[in-house]
Amino acid sequence: MRIPLIGVNIDERFLYHRRRSTSLAAMAGALLAGGMFEYDWFARHFWNRELISILIVMVVVKFATMTWYHFTD
């Protein structure tokens, strides 16, 4: 694959590394949101609805894509 404006060739390794780095970034974000939610819950006895909603959305998207790839692969 060639990017016309930049003039750089992209091969499978680039796409593979981009996919893995995005997956690792999502896992790190989920761990951070979960840690912040647990801190608020245990230390301040406060349910942060925004953080729990972020975690729920991440889990739903993860399972939906896993199911999609299972049936379409």
Long-range contacts (C-beta under 8 A, 24 or more apart in sequence): 26-58, 26-62, 29-58, 30-55, 30-58, 33-58
